[in-house]
Amino acid sequence: MRLSEPFRRRPDVGALPALRRPRAAAWWIVPTALLVAGTVFGVAQWLLTGLPSMPTGPAVTTARSEVIQTALAAGAGVGAAITVMLAFRRQRHQELTAHVTAYLAEHAAADSRHDATERRVTELYIKAVEQLGSDKAVVRLGGLYALQRLAQDNPDHRQTIVNVICAYLRMPYTLPHAITALLAPAEASAAEFLSNEASGDDTDSGKVLELDREGELQVRMAAQRILAEHLRNDRSAVEKDSMQPGQRFWPGIRLDLTGATLVDFEFDHCHVAGASFYRTSFLGDTWFREATFAGNVWFHKATFAGLADFSGAVFAGRALFGSVAFAGDVGFGRAIFTGDVWFEGAAFAGDSTFEDAVFNENPELGGILVTGAGRHVWPEGWRVRVEPDGTRRLQCTSPADREPVVTEQEDVSADDRNMCEP
């Protein structure tokens, strides 16, 4: 079974010279005979018109013989010319036949090479995927780097290989004890409980499990780096001048990291066609600085345990951040949103800024929950209001208020709790 079956190129019929079925021999034998006979008759008739009609002596007889010889020679010349023409035509036909044969042979060889390459790619792919299923971290690392090289050398298979890497990151994973400290207290306690249950009372067994988790963490970090390395369009000066992408850049890639657990995820300056981070857990600090999302991107119900920096990011499609939990500081400064923006139900526990952010449409920021004490720079027309139950939510202010609003754990009076539609 092949990794994928790209559309096979067929020989370009338009590039082949037109070949016709050979005609019957009668089509050229009869006209040739008539042409030769006509030439002999015409030359003889033309030369004989100058001779006396009645024989007058040996001189006239000799002249007539010479006329006949001349006419026959002219006919022979015409026949020779026709022979040369036929020889040229035969030579031309042989050349065209050789050209077509070579053309088809070249394409047959190309198809054979393509099939051999596909078989080789499939073998390498299967072997790399088998390595990913190994119980040894170093073997899994080897499988990841084998997939990376395979994708670099075979652009048609890049999306499939990226899908495999994303699927690996989506698989369930038990964190090392050192990483659970990055989680919220309740989640950290649950993770610690599960880790203790898995390790049991055997101390040696627990140490082995902890080493396995740390090794798996290194494998997952390598997978994250592979994605970021090839989705970051780093170009040389020559490539920038020629508007060509970098040699190691994989364009047009879509990511599906739904439910994945990512640690210290660095995605600065990366460019993707679309991405799904639905229910993704971002542990440690997360960087999306100046990243470009050419299509829709989903962060719905994702959790960020540390810093989340989206400074200068470009969201060309819909950007959905509904019910996202930001436990640390958040930065959307200079971010550009050209499509719909939705933050309904998102929770901000640390500092946050939307300073100099650009929105093509009215952003849907209503319902953002501000849970911690911090400094916030909201988009123009939005500010934090205190609900009757003491909950602090972001709401739309008066349309006349067109400047970014800076708040620092402010309390707003009950008379100032009116909200407007964005």
C-alpha positions as CSV (number, residue, x, y, z in Angstrom):
1,M,0.0,0.0,0.0
2,R,1.4,3.3,-1.0
3,L,1.7,6.4,1.2
4,S,-0.3,8.3,-1.4
5,E,-1.0,7.9,-5.0
6,P,-0.2,11.2,-6.8
7,F,-1.8,11.8,-10.2
8,R,0.4,10.0,-12.7
9,R,1.7,12.1,-15.5
10,R,0.8,10.7,-18.9
11,P,2.8,11.4,-22.1
12,D,1.9,14.7,-23.6
13,V,0.2,13.7,-26.9
14,G,0.6,17.3,-28.2
15,A,4.4,17.0,-27.9
16,L,4.5,14.0,-30.3
17,P,4.7,14.6,-34.0
18,A,1.6,13.6,-36.0
19,L,1.9,10.1,-37.5
20,R,-0.5,8.8,-40.1
21,R,-1.2,5.3,-41.2
22,P,0.8,4.4,-44.4
23,R,-1.3,4.6,-47.5
24,A,-1.7,1.9,-50.1
25,A,1.1,1.6,-52.7
26,A,-1.2,2.4,-55.6
27,W,-1.6,6.0,-54.5
28,W,2.0,6.8,-55.5
29,I,2.8,4.1,-58.1
30,V,0.0,5.2,-60.5
31,P,0.7,8.9,-60.4
32,T,4.4,8.3,-60.8
33,A,3.9,6.1,-63.9
34,L,1.6,8.7,-65.4
35,L,4.0,11.5,-64.6
36,V,7.0,9.7,-66.2
37,A,4.9,8.7,-69.3
38,G,3.6,12.2,-69.6
39,T,7.1,13.7,-69.4
40,V,8.4,11.3,-72.1
41,F,5.5,12.0,-74.3
42,G,5.5,15.8,-73.8
43,V,9.3,16.1,-74.4
44,A,9.1,13.9,-77.5
45,Q,6.2,15.8,-78.9
46,W,7.8,19.1,-78.3
47,L,11.1,18.1,-80.0
48,L,9.4,16.3,-82.9
49,T,7.4,19.3,-83.9
50,G,10.5,20.9,-85.3
51,L,11.2,18.0,-87.7
52,P,9.7,17.5,-91.2
53,S,6.7,15.2,-91.2
54,M,8.0,13.1,-94.1
55,P,11.3,11.4,-93.9
56,T,13.9,13.2,-96.2
57,G,17.0,11.3,-95.3
58,P,19.3,9.8,-92.8
59,A,19.7,13.1,-90.9
60,V,16.1,13.3,-90.1
61,T,16.0,9.7,-88.9
62,T,19.0,10.3,-86.7
63,A,17.3,13.4,-85.3
64,R,14.2,11.5,-84.4
65,S,16.3,8.9,-82.6
66,E,18.0,11.6,-80.6
67,V,14.6,13.1,-79.7
68,I,13.3,9.8,-78.5
69,Q,16.5,9.3,-76.4
70,T,16.1,12.8,-75.0
71,A,12.5,12.2,-74.0
72,L,13.4,8.9,-72.4
73,A,16.2,10.6,-70.5
74,A,13.8,13.3,-69.3
75,G,11.4,10.6,-68.1
76,A,14.3,8.9,-66.3
77,G,15.2,12.1,-64.6
78,V,11.7,12.6,-63.4
79,G,11.7,9.1,-62.1
80,A,15.0,9.6,-60.3
81,A,13.7,12.8,-58.7
82,I,10.6,10.9,-57.5
83,T,12.9,8.1,-56.2
84,V,14.9,10.7,-54.2
85,M,11.7,12.2,-52.8
86,L,10.5,8.8,-51.7
87,A,13.9,8.0,-50.1
88,F,13.7,11.4,-48.2
89,R,10.2,10.5,-47.1
90,R,11.3,7.1,-45.9
91,Q,14.2,8.7,-44.0
92,R,11.9,11.2,-42.4
93,H,9.5,8.5,-41.4
94,Q,12.3,6.5,-39.8
95,E,13.4,9.6,-37.9
96,L,9.9,10.3,-36.6
97,T,9.5,6.7,-35.6
98,A,12.8,6.8,-33.7
99,H,11.8,10.0,-32.0
100,V,8.4,8.7,-30.9
101,T,10.0,5.4,-29.7
102,A,12.6,7.3,-27.7
103,Y,9.9,9.7,-26.3
104,L,7.7,6.8,-25.2
105,A,10.7,4.9,-23.8
106,E,11.8,7.9,-21.8
107,H,8.3,8.2,-20.3
108,A,8.2,4.5,-19.6
109,A,11.6,4.8,-17.8
110,A,10.3,7.9,-15.9
111,D,7.2,5.9,-14.8
112,S,9.4,3.0,-13.7
113,R,11.6,5.4,-11.7
114,H,8.5,7.0,-10.2
115,D,7.1,3.6,-9.2
116,A,10.5,2.6,-7.7
117,T,10.6,5.9,-5.8
118,E,7.1,5.5,-4.5
119,R,7.9,2.0,-3.3
120,R,11.0,3.2,-1.6
121,V,9.1,6.1,0.0
122,T,6.5,3.7,1.2
123,E,9.1,1.3,2.7
124,L,10.8,4.2,4.5
125,Y,7.5,5.6,5.7
126,I,6.4,2.2,7.1
127,K,9.7,1.7,8.8
128,A,9.7,5.2,10.4
129,V,6.1,4.7,11.7
130,E,7.1,1.4,13.2
131,Q,10.0,3.1,14.9
132,L,7.5,5.6,16.4
133,G,5.8,2.7,18.1
134,S,8.9,1.5,19.8
135,D,9.1,1.4,23.6
136,K,12.6,3.0,23.5
137,A,12.7,6.8,23.3
138,V,15.9,6.9,21.2
139,V,14.2,4.6,18.5
140,R,11.2,6.9,18.4
141,L,13.5,9.9,17.9
142,G,15.1,8.1,15.0
143,G,11.6,7.5,13.5
144,L,10.8,11.2,13.8
145,Y,13.9,12.3,12.1
146,A,13.5,9.7,9.4
147,L,10.0,11.1,8.7
148,Q,11.5,14.6,8.6
149,R,14.0,13.7,6.0
150,L,11.4,11.8,4.0
151,A,9.1,14.9,4.0
152,Q,11.9,17.2,3.0
153,D,12.8,15.1,0.0
154,N,9.3,14.3,-1.1
155,P,7.0,17.5,-1.1
156,D,4.0,15.5,-2.2
157,H,4.0,13.5,1.1
158,R,4.7,16.4,3.5
159,Q,1.1,16.9,4.6
160,T,0.7,13.2,5.3
161,I,3.9,13.1,7.4
162,V,2.8,16.2,9.3
163,N,-0.5,14.5,10.0
164,V,1.5,11.6,11.5
165,I,3.6,13.8,13.7
166,C,0.4,15.7,14.9
167,A,-1.3,12.4,15.6
168,Y,1.7,11.3,17.7
169,L,1.4,14.6,19.7
170,R,-2.3,14.0,20.2
171,M,-1.8,10.6,21.8
172,P,-2.3,10.3,25.6
173,Y,0.8,11.1,27.6
174,T,1.7,11.0,31.3
175,L,3.8,13.9,32.2
176,P,7.0,13.7,34.3
177,H,6.6,15.0,37.9
178,A,8.7,18.1,37.1
179,I,6.2,19.2,34.4
180,T,3.1,18.7,36.5
181,A,4.2,21.8,38.5
182,L,3.3,23.9,35.4
183,L,-0.4,22.8,35.6
184,A,-3.1,24.4,37.7
185,P,-3.2,23.0,41.2
186,A,-6.2,20.7,40.7
187,E,-4.8,19.3,37.5
188,A,-1.3,18.9,39.0
189,S,-2.8,16.9,41.9
190,A,-4.7,14.7,39.5
191,A,-1.6,14.1,37.4
192,E,0.4,13.3,40.5
193,F,-2.2,10.9,41.7
194,L,-2.3,9.1,38.3
195,S,1.5,8.9,38.2
196,N,1.6,7.4,41.7
197,E,-1.1,4.9,40.8
198,A,0.8,3.9,37.7
199,S,4.1,3.5,39.5
200,G,2.7,1.6,42.5
201,D,4.8,1.0,45.6
202,D,7.9,-0.3,43.8
203,T,10.4,2.4,43.9
204,D,12.6,1.0,41.2
205,S,9.6,0.6,38.9
206,G,8.6,4.2,39.6
207,K,12.1,5.4,38.6
208,V,11.9,3.5,35.4
209,L,8.5,5.0,34.6
210,E,9.8,8.5,35.4
211,L,12.7,7.9,33.0
212,D,10.3,6.7,30.3
213,R,8.2,9.8,30.7
214,E,11.2,12.1,30.5
215,G,12.4,10.3,27.4
216,E,8.9,10.6,25.9
217,L,9.0,14.3,26.7
218,Q,12.2,14.7,24.7
219,V,10.6,12.9,21.8
220,R,7.6,15.2,21.9
221,M,9.8,18.3,22.1
222,A,11.7,17.1,19.0
223,A,8.3,16.6,17.2
224,Q,7.4,20.2,18.1
225,R,10.8,21.5,16.9
226,I,10.4,19.6,13.6
227,L,7.1,21.2,12.9
228,A,8.3,24.7,13.8
229,E,11.5,24.4,11.9
230,H,9.8,23.6,8.6
231,L,6.8,25.9,9.0
232,R,9.1,28.9,9.7
233,N,9.8,30.6,6.4
234,D,13.4,31.6,7.1
235,R,14.8,32.9,3.8
236,S,18.2,34.2,2.6
237,A,18.6,37.6,1.1
238,V,18.6,36.1,-2.4
239,E,15.4,34.1,-1.7
240,K,13.7,37.2,-0.4
241,D,14.7,39.2,-3.5
242,S,13.3,36.4,-5.7
243,M,10.2,36.0,-3.6
244,Q,11.0,32.3,-3.3
245,P,10.3,30.4,0.0
246,G,13.2,29.0,2.0
247,Q,14.5,25.6,1.0
248,R,13.4,24.0,4.3
249,F,10.0,25.7,4.4
250,W,7.0,23.5,3.9
251,P,4.2,25.7,2.4
252,G,0.5,25.0,2.6
253,I,0.5,22.8,5.7
254,R,-2.5,22.4,8.0
255,L,-2.1,21.3,11.6
256,D,-4.5,19.3,13.7
257,L,-3.3,19.3,17.3
258,T,-6.7,18.8,18.8
259,G,-6.3,17.7,22.4
260,A,-2.5,17.6,22.2
261,T,-0.2,18.4,25.2
262,L,2.5,20.8,24.1
263,V,5.4,21.9,26.3
264,D,7.1,25.3,25.8
265,F,5.7,25.5,22.3
266,E,7.7,27.9,20.0
267,F,5.8,28.8,16.9
268,D,7.3,32.3,16.1
269,H,7.3,33.4,12.5
270,C,5.6,30.2,11.3
271,H,3.1,30.1,8.5
272,V,0.3,27.6,8.2
273,A,-2.7,27.3,5.9
274,G,-4.9,26.4,8.9
275,A,-4.7,25.0,12.4
276,S,-6.8,23.4,15.1
277,F,-5.7,23.7,18.8
278,Y,-9.1,22.7,20.1
279,R,-8.8,21.6,23.8
280,T,-5.0,21.7,23.4
281,S,-3.0,22.0,26.7
282,F,0.0,24.5,26.4
283,L,2.4,23.9,29.3
284,G,5.2,26.3,30.1
285,D,5.4,29.4,27.9
286,T,3.9,29.5,24.4
287,W,5.1,31.8,21.6
288,F,3.2,32.6,18.4
289,R,5.0,35.9,17.7
290,E,4.5,37.1,14.1
291,A,3.0,33.7,13.1
292,T,0.7,33.7,10.1
293,F,-2.5,31.7,9.9
294,A,-3.7,31.9,6.3
295,G,-6.9,30.1,7.1
296,N,-9.2,29.5,10.1
297,V,-7.6,28.7,13.4
298,W,-9.3,27.1,16.5
299,F,-8.1,27.6,20.0
300,H,-11.5,26.8,21.5
301,K,-11.3,25.5,25.1
302,A,-7.5,25.4,24.9
303,T,-5.5,26.0,28.2
304,F,-2.3,28.1,28.5
305,A,-0.4,27.4,31.8
306,G,2.2,30.1,31.2
307,L,2.9,33.1,29.0
308,A,1.0,33.2,25.7
309,D,2.5,35.6,23.3
310,F,0.7,36.3,20.0
311,S,2.4,39.7,19.3
312,G,2.4,40.6,15.6
313,A,0.5,37.4,14.7
314,V,-1.7,37.5,11.5
315,F,-5.0,35.8,11.5
316,A,-6.3,35.9,7.9
317,G,-9.3,33.7,8.6
318,R,-11.6,33.1,11.6
319,A,-9.8,33.2,14.9
320,L,-11.8,31.3,17.6
321,F,-10.6,31.7,21.2
322,G,-13.9,30.8,22.9
323,S,-13.6,29.4,26.4
324,V,-9.8,29.6,26.4
325,A,-8.1,29.7,29.8
326,F,-5.0,31.9,30.0
327,A,-3.4,31.2,33.4
328,G,-0.4,33.5,32.6
329,D,0.2,36.8,30.8
330,V,-1.3,37.2,27.3
331,G,0.0,39.4,24.5
332,F,-1.9,40.2,21.3
333,G,-0.1,43.5,20.7
334,R,0.2,44.4,17.0
335,A,-1.8,41.3,16.0
336,I,-3.8,41.6,12.8
337,F,-7.3,40.0,12.6
338,T,-8.8,40.1,9.1
339,G,-11.6,37.7,9.8
340,D,-14.1,37.0,12.6
341,V,-12.7,37.1,16.1
342,W,-14.4,35.3,19.0
343,F,-13.3,35.3,22.6
344,E,-16.6,34.4,24.2
345,G,-16.1,32.8,27.6
346,A,-12.3,33.2,27.6
347,A,-10.6,33.6,31.0
348,F,-7.6,35.9,31.6
349,A,-5.8,35.4,34.9
350,G,-2.7,37.5,34.3
351,D,-1.7,40.6,32.4
352,S,-3.1,41.0,28.9
353,T,-2.7,43.5,26.1
354,F,-4.3,44.2,22.7
355,E,-2.3,47.3,22.2
356,D,-2.1,48.3,18.5
357,A,-4.1,45.2,17.5
358,V,-5.9,45.6,14.2
359,F,-9.4,44.2,13.6
360,N,-11.1,44.1,10.2
361,E,-14.4,43.3,11.7
362,N,-15.9,44.1,15.1
363,P,-14.3,41.6,17.5
364,E,-16.6,39.5,19.7
365,L,-14.9,40.0,23.0
366,G,-18.0,40.1,25.2
367,G,-18.0,37.6,28.0
368,I,-14.2,37.6,28.6
369,L,-13.7,36.7,32.2
370,V,-11.0,38.6,34.1
371,T,-10.1,36.4,37.1
372,G,-6.8,37.8,38.3
373,A,-5.2,41.1,39.3
374,G,-3.2,42.4,36.4
375,R,-2.7,45.2,33.9
376,H,-4.9,45.0,30.8
377,V,-4.9,46.9,27.6
378,W,-8.1,46.2,25.8
379,P,-9.2,47.1,22.2
380,E,-10.9,50.4,21.8
381,G,-14.5,50.4,22.9
382,W,-14.1,47.7,25.5
383,R,-13.5,47.7,29.2
384,V,-13.9,45.5,32.3
385,R,-17.2,45.8,34.2
386,V,-18.2,44.3,37.5
387,E,-21.2,42.0,37.4
388,P,-23.7,42.0,40.3
389,D,-22.2,38.8,41.6
390,G,-18.7,40.4,41.6
391,T,-17.5,38.7,38.5
392,R,-15.4,40.9,36.3
393,R,-16.1,40.6,32.6
394,L,-15.1,42.5,29.5
395,Q,-18.0,44.5,28.0
396,C,-18.5,47.0,25.2
397,T,-18.5,50.6,26.4
398,S,-20.0,53.7,24.7
399,P,-19.3,54.0,21.0
400,A,-17.8,57.4,21.7
401,D,-15.0,55.7,23.7
402,R,-12.7,54.9,20.9
403,E,-9.3,54.7,22.7
404,P,-7.7,51.6,24.1
405,V,-8.6,51.1,27.7
406,V,-6.0,50.4,30.3
407,T,-7.3,48.8,33.6
408,E,-5.6,47.7,36.7
409,Q,-8.0,45.7,38.9
410,E,-10.5,48.5,38.7
411,D,-14.0,48.4,40.2
412,V,-16.8,50.1,38.3
413,S,-19.9,51.4,39.9
414,A,-23.3,49.8,39.4
415,D,-24.4,52.9,37.4
416,D,-21.7,52.1,34.9
417,R,-22.6,48.5,34.2
418,N,-24.6,49.1,31.0
419,M,-23.3,47.2,28.0
420,C,-23.8,47.8,24.3
421,E,-23.7,45.5,21.3
422,P,-20.3,45.4,19.6
